[in-house]
Amino acid sequence: FFFFFFQAEDGIRDRSPSRGLGDVYKRQVLALDTGNAVLDVYRELVALHEANKIDFANTMVFNLYEYYEISKGHPFSVRKFIEDGLLNKINVKQENIHLLDSTIPEAKMDEYTKKYDDTI
């Protein structure tokens, strides 16, 4: 499985005491995967959030893939898995959530994926 946690150039700021980095870091970027292997990671991130050890207010979220032509609420949707397992349990802002839309018509897919890549 893949799970990526990036510290962007303008970085990460958690609620723990400074580790010598000061307050330079302000942003987190998560690229999320699915499956049983990541559920423990999601649970740990939720637990850290609930313990006020990490704040997701400035987090940008991306998913790595989605099944084409599957509805957002379908039980096998990557979006649904990520929302139910993590996003609905943390304080990430809606405008910072970038999950692939599998309902985009094939004729518009190139344009859509370019825009998604540019957002990343």
C-alpha positions as CSV (number, residue, x, y, z in Angstrom):
1,F,0.0,0.0,0.0
2,F,1.0,3.6,-0.4
3,F,0.6,6.4,2.2
4,F,2.3,9.7,1.6
5,F,2.6,12.5,4.2
6,F,4.4,15.5,2.7
7,Q,5.7,18.5,4.4
8,A,5.2,21.2,1.8
9,E,7.7,24.0,1.3
10,D,5.4,26.1,3.5
11,G,5.2,23.0,5.6
12,I,3.5,21.6,8.7
13,R,2.7,23.0,12.0
14,D,1.5,20.7,14.7
15,R,0.4,21.4,18.2
16,S,3.5,20.0,19.9
17,P,6.4,22.1,21.2
18,S,8.8,23.4,18.6
19,R,11.5,20.9,17.5
20,G,13.8,23.7,16.4
21,L,11.9,24.4,13.2
22,G,10.0,27.4,14.6
23,D,6.7,28.3,13.0
24,V,8.0,28.1,9.4
25,Y,5.9,25.1,8.5
26,K,2.2,25.8,8.1
27,R,0.8,23.2,5.7
28,Q,0.4,19.4,5.4
29,V,-0.3,17.5,2.3
30,L,-1.7,14.0,2.4
31,A,-1.9,11.7,-0.6
32,L,-4.3,8.9,0.6
33,D,-4.7,5.3,-0.4
34,T,-7.3,2.7,0.6
35,G,-7.4,-0.8,1.9
36,N,-7.1,-2.6,5.2
37,A,-3.4,-1.7,5.5
38,V,-4.1,2.0,5.8
39,L,-7.0,1.7,8.3
40,D,-4.5,1.6,11.2
41,V,-2.8,4.7,9.8
42,Y,-6.2,6.5,9.5
43,R,-7.0,5.4,13.1
44,E,-3.7,6.8,14.4
45,L,-4.2,10.1,12.6
46,V,-7.7,10.4,14.0
47,A,-6.4,9.6,17.5
48,L,-3.7,12.2,17.2
49,H,-6.2,14.8,16.1
50,E,-8.6,13.9,19.0
51,A,-5.7,14.2,21.4
52,N,-5.0,17.7,20.0
53,K,-1.6,16.6,18.8
54,I,-2.1,17.4,15.2
55,D,-4.3,19.9,13.5
56,F,-5.6,19.3,9.9
57,A,-7.0,22.8,9.4
58,N,-4.3,23.6,6.8
59,T,-4.0,20.1,5.3
60,M,-4.4,19.6,1.6
61,V,-5.8,16.1,0.8
62,F,-5.5,14.1,-2.5
63,N,-6.4,10.6,-3.3
64,L,-4.2,8.4,-5.5
65,Y,-6.8,6.8,-7.6
66,E,-10.5,6.1,-8.1
67,Y,-12.6,3.5,-9.9
68,Y,-13.9,5.0,-13.1
69,E,-17.6,5.5,-13.5
70,I,-18.4,4.6,-9.9
71,S,-20.6,6.9,-7.9
72,K,-19.2,8.9,-5.0
73,G,-21.4,7.1,-2.5
74,H,-20.9,3.6,-3.9
75,P,-19.6,1.2,-1.2
76,F,-16.5,0.5,-3.3
77,S,-15.7,4.1,-4.0
78,V,-12.3,5.3,-2.9
79,R,-13.8,8.6,-2.0
80,K,-16.3,6.9,0.4
81,F,-13.6,4.9,2.0
82,I,-11.4,7.9,2.6
83,E,-14.3,10.1,3.9
84,D,-15.6,7.4,6.2
85,G,-12.2,6.3,7.5
86,L,-10.5,9.7,7.9
87,L,-11.9,12.9,6.5
88,N,-15.2,12.9,8.4
89,K,-13.3,12.5,11.6
90,I,-10.8,15.3,11.4
91,N,-10.9,19.0,10.9
92,V,-9.7,19.3,7.3
93,K,-11.4,22.1,5.4
94,Q,-13.7,21.1,2.5
95,E,-11.9,23.5,0.1
96,N,-8.6,21.6,0.8
97,I,-10.0,18.2,-0.1
98,H,-9.2,17.1,-3.7
99,L,-10.6,13.7,-4.4
100,L,-10.8,12.4,-8.0
101,D,-14.2,12.5,-9.6
102,S,-14.9,9.2,-11.4
103,T,-18.0,10.5,-13.0
104,I,-16.2,12.9,-15.4
105,P,-17.1,12.1,-19.0
106,E,-14.3,10.4,-21.0
107,A,-14.3,13.3,-23.5
108,K,-13.3,15.7,-20.6
109,M,-10.9,13.4,-18.8
110,D,-7.7,14.9,-20.2
111,E,-8.7,18.4,-19.2
112,Y,-9.9,17.2,-15.7
113,T,-6.7,15.2,-15.0
114,K,-4.5,18.1,-16.1
115,K,-6.3,20.4,-13.7
116,Y,-6.0,17.8,-10.9
117,D,-2.2,17.4,-11.6
118,D,-1.9,21.2,-11.5
119,T,-3.6,21.4,-8.1
120,I,-1.1,18.8,-6.7
